[in-house]
Amino acid sequence: MEQTHALGIDIGGTFTDVVVYDRATGQIAKGKELTTPDDPSRGVLTALEKLLEGGIPPESLYRIVHATTLFTNALIERKGARTGLITTKGFRDVLEIGRERKYELYDIHITMPKPLAPRDLRLEVTERMAADGMVITPLDEDELIHQVDALLAAGAESIAIVFLHAYANPSHEDAALAAIYKKHPDLIVTASHDVAPEIREYDRTSTTVTNAYVKPLAHTYVDQLVDKTAALGISAPYFMMLSNGGLTHIAEAKRSPVQLLESGPAAGALVAAYFGSKAGVDNVLAFDMGGTTAKLALVDEGEPHVDYHFEAAREKRFAEGSGLPLNISAIKLIEIGAGGGSIAHIDDMDLLKVGPQSAGSEPGPVCYSRGGVDPTVTDADLLLGFLNAEYFAGGSMQIDRDAAKRAMQPLADQSGLSVVDVARGIYDVVNENMASAARVHIAEQGKDPRQYTLLATGGAGPVHAYYVAKKLGVRRLICPLAAGVASALGLLIAPARIDRVVTIASSLTEMDWPHLEEAYQELEQDAAKVIEETGFDASKAHITRLADMRYIGQGFEVVTTLPEGPYDASSAEGLLDAFEDTYRRTFSRTPPDVNAEIINIRVSLRAEVPGESVGFKAIGGSSKDTRAQKTRPVRFPELDDYIDTAVYDRASLTAGERLAGPAVIEENESTLIVGPGATVEVDPDGNLLVELPKDVS
């Protein structure tokens, strides 16, 4: 049988989305199931079984791409492996010491991130490497094995090895790996030079320990998922989405699962860039709101921003420095606890608050009738008329309006408001939370939200996008095809991408140019090897050389995209010009007569999906039998009462059709809310283009 179908699987905090794309016709089939936290693969298998029963032969699948929040959740909930650390004598407490500064100076009750490796599982060995890579003290392998045995006796399930200055010379870490595997061949071990060969001890140790913490989970989960899908007759190769928006193969994902922490949000940003480009829009504010969180990312000139340092599991959601620093490349975004399952409450100052606590999928919002008792955003959306109680999630779930109303009553009694006004308040508060987060994220990058088009995805995104856009002063909104499962679609358009880094630390005036060129070529060869193993043609990959550069005397670097190589002494001026251009765009000025230096060098290899050009031309199946020609009462924020509002079936709308707000446009996985005075046009690709009224700001 001809293999024409690609499968995308995105496991979120509340829902699991599955999409099958037929490259021969452009059609997609979609599935959405509640996430099963006890065993995430169960939700995947349930959705897959339904799609296969719908007529998709398992042997027709040629590619499977997967994103998951499993590893992020393991960090946040501290449910990873019991992890031990072996480090250089004298450096046992690097994880406790951190950067020796508080992320909030005047908070006397501040809590710092708790190390993933507790102190009793952090042991030292005799060895020492100089900053230039010269051996000062040889590795004592007998002591190493003794310490490893002690960690295993104490219950360690995974071990991280972080030796001082291993980024400059990894020979001691390599020797340690060889000695450990000789005695314990099945032990899961992570060495720092394999996942974070960069200067700065705390960040390197944090990254390595985090990888070790989730690595056993990655091995177990990935192997089980492959086995379970194979039992359904699926034998297509698996790929995993990385946080940088690229794909890699299973072995690389199991080796370095720390790279997968933001895989789902990365897919959402990619699909926003794709649909924005299809609509002729290069500057997009990607807005993805699901059941647990909302994610916002900027897309400039058709590309999401990629950062090379990331912070996970923050103690305080918006406080930089309150999380675990990780040296991984990730699409730059902001994530807040605002989703359909976010719980509303009255705080000690009698103010209505929403989130970050979430009802998740178990028990879920009260209207799901699965045991939830606390009122949520979805309950408020239902009471306001934004959701269809009889046709939620394409009719796969029945939701209870009366239950939602009962859940709101305690808040109404406490606040002295009506149930409807409480629901209206919840809707407005969560929208303001998301708009505020967007303002911060955009302002930090020196941008103006009014210069962007908001593109809404996620099950709850289109329900809230119009009024988030209105709060930001954004005049245009795009709701793409299959918005409710868009991150799963994003998996199918992702390229293979591998980023590699190494520290060299040299000024441009004292640079060993042959060594620099050799180092770049080694990184490129290593990345190309992984690209080839992923099944892509590395010879056709686009190579980008970057460097972390700074002026001598500065403490931190600016990531700079460099001109193409090869490099020699004549390249110094071009590299300096590239750095100063980047520095000037960031800080508006450059200091005169100051020499620059390179700390880390980076390469990024990107290869597009071979042999196809993805184009989503049609959606398989209509959400209802006919175009909806009905109304229902809806309470819009700017109006004082419910009004009868036109409700449309999205699958029945045709290209070029125009609608006037207020309107509700429903499809299986999401619902678009359009306020009074706005207009909606269906573009040739089936996307909904919304123009907000001119008085939006």
SVG drawing of the C-alpha trace seen along z (x, -y; Angstrom):
<svg xmlns="http://www.w3.org/2000/svg" viewBox="-32 -55 80 61">
<polyline fill="none" stroke="black" stroke-width="0.4" points="0.0,0.0 1.2,-3.5 2.2,-5.4 0.6,-8.8 -0.4,-9.7 1.6,-11.6 0.6,-11.5 1.0,-14.4 0.5,-13.7 0.4,-16.6 -0.1,-15.8 -1.2,-18.8 -2.1,-19.3 -5.8,-18.8 -6.3,-17.4 -4.4,-15.1 -4.6,-16.1 -4.0,-13.7 -4.0,-14.8 -3.5,-12.6 -2.5,-14.4 -2.9,-12.9 -0.1,-14.4 -1.9,-13.1 -5.1,-15.1 -4.1,-17.7 -7.0,-16.5 -6.6,-16.0 -8.5,-13.9 -8.5,-15.1 -9.0,-13.6 -9.1,-15.2 -9.2,-13.2 -8.8,-14.1 -5.2,-13.7 -4.7,-10.7 -2.2,-11.9 -1.6,-8.5 -0.5,-7.1 -0.4,-9.7 -0.2,-7.0 -3.8,-5.9 -5.2,-9.2 -3.1,-8.9 -4.2,-5.3 -7.8,-6.2 -7.6,-9.0 -5.6,-6.8 -8.0,-3.9 -10.9,-6.2 -9.1,-7.6 -8.1,-4.2 -11.7,-3.0 -12.6,-5.9 -10.9,-4.3 -7.2,-5.2 -5.1,-2.1 -2.2,-1.9 0.2,-0.7 -0.5,-4.0 1.4,-6.0 4.9,-7.0 5.9,-9.4 4.9,-10.0 5.8,-13.3 5.2,-13.7 5.3,-16.5 4.5,-16.2 4.4,-18.1 5.4,-15.0 8.9,-16.1 8.0,-19.6 5.3,-18.3 7.8,-15.9 10.0,-18.9 7.1,-21.0 5.6,-18.2 9.0,-16.8 8.1,-13.3 11.3,-12.5 13.9,-9.9 15.9,-9.8 19.0,-11.5 22.6,-11.5 25.4,-13.8 29.1,-13.1 31.3,-16.2 34.7,-17.6 35.9,-17.7 34.8,-21.0 31.9,-21.6 29.2,-19.5 27.0,-22.4 27.0,-24.3 23.2,-23.6 22.6,-25.1 24.8,-28.2 23.4,-29.0 24.3,-32.6 24.4,-34.0 21.7,-36.5 18.0,-36.8 15.4,-37.1 13.4,-39.4 15.6,-41.6 13.1,-42.7 11.1,-39.5 12.2,-38.1 10.1,-35.0 11.8,-34.1 12.1,-30.5 14.8,-29.3 14.5,-26.3 15.1,-23.1 17.9,-21.1 16.7,-18.0 19.6,-16.1 19.4,-16.3 22.6,-16.8 22.9,-13.3 23.0,-12.2 25.7,-14.7 29.2,-13.2 32.7,-14.3 35.6,-12.6 39.3,-13.6 40.0,-15.2 40.7,-18.7 40.9,-20.3 42.2,-23.8 40.1,-26.4 42.2,-25.9 41.7,-22.1 45.0,-21.1 44.9,-18.3 45.8,-19.4 44.8,-16.3 44.0,-13.0 40.7,-11.3 40.7,-8.7 38.6,-6.0 38.6,-3.7 37.1,-6.6 34.6,-7.3 33.3,-3.7 33.1,-3.7 31.0,-6.9 28.7,-5.5 28.1,-2.4 27.3,-4.6 24.7,-6.5 23.1,-3.3 23.0,-1.9 21.2,-5.2 18.5,-4.6 19.8,-6.7 18.1,-5.7 20.0,-8.1 23.4,-9.8 24.8,-13.1 28.5,-13.7 29.7,-17.3 33.4,-17.9 34.9,-21.3 35.9,-22.8 34.7,-19.7 33.6,-22.0 37.3,-22.7 38.4,-19.1 35.8,-16.2 38.4,-13.5 37.8,-12.9 34.0,-12.7 34.6,-10.3 36.8,-8.2 34.2,-8.3 31.5,-7.1 33.6,-4.2 34.4,-3.1 30.8,-3.3 29.4,-1.5 32.0,1.3 30.6,2.1 27.0,1.0 26.2,1.3 22.5,0.6 22.8,-2.4 21.4,-5.7 24.1,-8.3 24.3,-11.9 27.7,-13.7 27.7,-17.5 29.8,-17.7 27.1,-15.6 24.2,-18.0 25.7,-21.4 29.4,-21.9 29.3,-25.5 31.0,-27.8 29.3,-28.7 29.2,-26.0 25.8,-26.5 23.9,-26.5 25.9,-23.5 25.3,-21.5 21.6,-22.4 21.1,-21.4 22.9,-18.1 21.1,-17.1 17.7,-18.1 18.5,-15.8 19.4,-13.0 16.2,-13.6 13.9,-13.1 16.0,-10.6 14.6,-7.4 11.1,-8.7 11.9,-9.4 13.3,-5.9 10.3,-4.2 7.6,-6.5 9.0,-6.5 9.6,-2.8 6.1,-2.0 4.4,-4.4 6.3,-2.9 5.4,0.6 1.7,-0.3 1.3,-1.9 3.0,1.0 0.3,3.2 -2.2,1.2 -0.3,2.1 1.6,-1.2 5.3,-0.7 6.1,-4.2 9.3,-5.9 8.9,-8.2 10.2,-11.7 10.1,-14.0 9.6,-17.8 12.4,-19.7 12.0,-23.0 13.7,-24.9 11.0,-24.0 12.9,-21.2 12.5,-17.4 14.8,-14.7 14.8,-11.0 13.9,-8.8 17.5,-8.0 18.4,-11.6 15.3,-12.4 16.1,-9.6 19.7,-10.8 18.8,-14.4 15.2,-14.7 15.9,-18.1 15.7,-19.5 12.0,-18.4 10.7,-20.5 8.9,-23.0 8.0,-20.8 4.3,-21.5 4.5,-25.3 7.2,-25.2 4.9,-23.4 2.2,-26.1 4.6,-28.9 5.6,-27.1 2.1,-26.6 1.3,-30.3 4.2,-31.3 2.9,-28.9 -0.6,-30.1 0.5,-33.7 2.6,-33.3 -0.3,-31.7 -2.4,-34.7 0.4,-37.1 1.3,-38.2 4.9,-38.0 4.6,-39.6 2.4,-37.4 1.6,-37.2 1.1,-33.5 -1.6,-32.9 -2.2,-29.4 -4.7,-28.8 -5.5,-25.3 -7.0,-23.7 -4.2,-24.4 -2.0,-27.2 -1.8,-30.0 1.4,-30.5 2.3,-33.7 5.2,-34.0 6.4,-36.6 6.9,-35.7 9.0,-38.3 9.5,-38.1 8.0,-34.6 10.3,-33.1 9.7,-32.5 12.4,-33.9 14.8,-31.2 16.6,-31.7 19.6,-29.7 19.0,-29.7 15.8,-28.7 14.4,-28.6 12.1,-25.8 9.8,-25.3 9.9,-28.8 9.0,-29.3 7.3,-32.5 5.8,-32.4 7.0,-35.8 10.1,-36.1 13.3,-35.6 15.8,-33.7 13.3,-31.8 13.5,-28.6 16.0,-26.0 18.4,-27.5 19.0,-25.3 21.4,-25.6 19.0,-24.5 17.7,-26.2 14.0,-27.0 11.5,-29.1 11.1,-32.2 7.7,-32.5 5.8,-33.3 3.6,-30.8 1.0,-31.6 -1.5,-29.6 -4.5,-30.7 -6.5,-28.0 -10.0,-26.6 -9.4,-24.7 -8.0,-27.6 -9.8,-28.0 -11.5,-31.2 -11.5,-32.3 -11.9,-35.4 -8.6,-36.3 -7.9,-37.8 -8.5,-41.3 -11.9,-40.3 -10.6,-40.5 -11.6,-38.0 -8.6,-35.9 -8.2,-33.3 -5.4,-30.7 -2.7,-29.6 -4.2,-26.6 -6.0,-24.4 -8.6,-21.6 -6.7,-19.9 -8.4,-16.9 -8.9,-15.2 -11.4,-16.2 -11.7,-19.1 -14.1,-22.0 -17.4,-21.5 -19.4,-21.4 -17.5,-18.2 -19.4,-16.4 -16.2,-14.4 -16.0,-15.4 -14.8,-19.0 -16.2,-21.5 -14.3,-24.7 -15.5,-27.2 -13.3,-27.5 -12.9,-29.6 -14.7,-27.0 -17.6,-27.1 -17.7,-30.9 -17.5,-30.6 -20.4,-28.2 -22.6,-30.4 -21.9,-33.4 -23.1,-31.5 -19.8,-31.2 -19.8,-27.4 -22.4,-24.9 -23.4,-22.6 -24.8,-20.0 -21.8,-20.0 -18.7,-20.5 -15.5,-18.9 -17.4,-17.9 -20.2,-16.2 -17.7,-13.8 -18.5,-15.4 -21.7,-16.6 -21.2,-19.6 -23.6,-20.7 -24.7,-24.4 -26.6,-23.9 -23.6,-22.4 -21.5,-25.4 -24.1,-27.8 -24.2,-26.0 -20.4,-26.2 -20.5,-29.9 -23.0,-30.5 -20.5,-30.6 -18.5,-33.3 -21.6,-35.2 -22.7,-35.1 -19.2,-36.1 -18.9,-39.0 -22.5,-40.2 -22.8,-39.8 -25.1,-37.7 -23.8,-34.4 -23.7,-35.9 -21.7,-38.9 -19.2,-36.6 -18.8,-34.6 -18.4,-37.9 -15.7,-38.9 -13.9,-35.6 -13.8,-36.0 -12.5,-39.6 -9.9,-38.7 -8.4,-35.8 -8.3,-37.9 -6.5,-40.7 -4.0,-38.2 -3.1,-37.0 -3.0,-40.5 -0.7,-41.6 1.6,-38.7 1.7,-39.5 2.5,-43.2 5.5,-42.2 6.8,-39.7 6.5,-42.1 7.9,-45.1 10.9,-43.0 11.8,-42.6 11.3,-46.3 8.2,-45.6 4.7,-47.2 1.7,-44.8 -0.2,-47.0 2.3,-46.1 1.2,-42.4 -1.6,-40.2 -2.9,-37.9 -3.2,-34.2 -5.3,-32.1 -4.9,-28.4 -5.7,-25.9 -9.1,-24.7 -9.8,-27.8 -7.7,-30.3 -10.4,-31.3 -12.9,-31.8 -10.7,-34.4 -8.6,-35.8 -10.9,-38.6 -10.9,-40.3 -7.2,-39.7 -6.5,-41.4 -8.9,-44.2 -7.0,-44.8 -3.7,-44.9 -4.9,-47.3 -4.4,-44.7 -6.6,-45.3 -6.5,-41.9 -7.0,-38.4 -6.5,-35.1 -8.2,-31.8 -6.7,-29.1 -8.1,-25.8 -8.4,-23.2 -7.3,-25.8 -8.1,-23.5 -5.5,-21.0 -3.1,-23.4 0.0,-22.4 -0.5,-18.8 -0.6,-20.3 2.6,-22.3 4.4,-19.0 3.8,-18.0 5.4,-21.2 8.4,-21.2 11.9,-20.8 14.6,-18.7 16.8,-21.1 19.9,-20.4 21.7,-23.0 25.2,-22.4 27.5,-24.6 31.0,-24.6 33.0,-27.1 36.2,-28.6 36.6,-31.9 38.9,-34.1 39.1,-37.7 39.0,-38.5 42.4,-40.1 44.0,-36.9 41.8,-34.4 43.4,-31.1 41.6,-31.2 42.4,-27.6 41.2,-26.3 38.0,-28.4 37.2,-27.1 38.0,-23.5 35.7,-23.8 32.8,-25.1 33.4,-22.2 33.3,-19.7 30.0,-21.0 28.6,-21.0 29.7,-17.4 28.1,-16.3 24.8,-18.1 24.8,-16.7 25.2,-13.1 22.1,-13.5 20.2,-15.1 21.1,-12.0 20.1,-9.6 16.8,-11.4 16.2,-10.5 16.9,-13.9 19.5,-14.8 22.2,-16.7 23.7,-17.9 20.6,-20.0 20.4,-21.3 20.8,-25.1 23.7,-25.8 23.8,-28.9 26.9,-29.8 26.4,-31.8 28.5,-33.0 27.9,-34.3 29.9,-37.5 30.5,-40.4 32.8,-43.4 35.8,-42.5 34.9,-43.3 31.2,-42.5 29.6,-39.7 27.2,-38.3 26.9,-37.7 24.8,-38.6 24.0,-35.7 25.1,-36.9 24.4,-35.4 27.7,-35.3 28.5,-35.5 29.2,-32.1 32.6,-30.5 35.2,-29.4 37.0,-31.8 40.6,-33.0 42.3,-36.1 40.6,-38.2 37.2,-37.3 37.8,-39.4 36.2,-42.5 33.1,-40.7 32.5,-39.0 32.9,-42.2 30.5,-44.0 27.9,-41.3 28.3,-41.5 28.1,-45.3 25.0,-45.3 23.3,-42.8 24.4,-44.8 23.2,-48.1 19.8,-46.6 19.5,-45.4 21.0,-48.3 20.8,-51.2 24.5,-52.0 28.0,-50.4 30.9,-51.5 33.8,-53.0 37.2,-51.4 36.5,-48.3 37.6,-44.9 35.1,-42.0 35.4,-38.4 33.7,-35.1 32.7,-32.9 30.7,-30.2 30.3,-29.2 27.1,-27.6 25.8,-26.0 22.2,-25.4 21.4,-22.8 17.9,-22.9 16.5,-20.5 13.0,-20.6 10.7,-17.6 12.0,-15.6 9.8,-14.8 6.7,-16.9 5.3,-20.3 2.8,-20.4 -0.5,-22.2 -3.6,-21.7 -6.3,-22.0 -9.4,-20.6 -10.7,-19.3 -12.1,-15.8 -15.7,-16.0 -18.1,-18.8 -18.9,-19.6 -22.6,-19.4 -24.8,-18.3 -25.7,-21.7 -24.6,-25.3 -25.9,-26.6 -28.7,-29.1 -29.6,-29.6 -29.0,-31.9 -28.4,-31.6 -28.2,-34.1 -24.6,-35.3 -23.4,-37.8 -20.6,-39.9 -18.3,-42.0 -19.2,-45.3 -23.0,-44.7 -25.2,-44.9 -27.3,-41.8 -27.5,-38.7 -28.3,-39.1 -29.4,-36.6 -26.3,-35.9 -25.8,-34.2 -24.1,-30.8 -22.2,-29.4 -20.8,-26.0 -17.3,-26.7 -17.1,-23.6 -19.9,-25.0 -18.3,-28.4 -16.8,-29.0 -13.8,-31.0 -14.6,-34.7 -17.6,-34.6 -18.0,-37.6 -19.8,-37.7 -20.5,-40.5 -20.1,-40.4 -21.4,-39.6 -21.0,-36.0 -20.1,-32.6 -18.3,-30.2 -18.1,-26.6 -16.0,-23.7 -15.3,-20.4 -12.3,-21.4 -12.8,-25.1 -15.2,-28.0 -14.4,-31.5 -16.1,-34.4 -16.4,-37.6 -17.5,-40.8 -19.9,-43.5 -18.7,-45.7 -16.1,-43.3 -16.0,-41.6 -14.9,-38.1 -13.7,-36.9 -12.9,-33.3 -9.7,-33.2 -8.9,-30.7 -7.2,-28.4 -10.2,-28.3 -8.7,-30.6 -10.9,-33.1 -9.6,-36.7 -11.2,-39.0 -11.0,-42.8 -11.7,-44.5 -13.6,-47.8 -11.5,-50.9 -12.3,-52.0 -10.5,-48.9 -7.8,-50.8"/>
</svg>
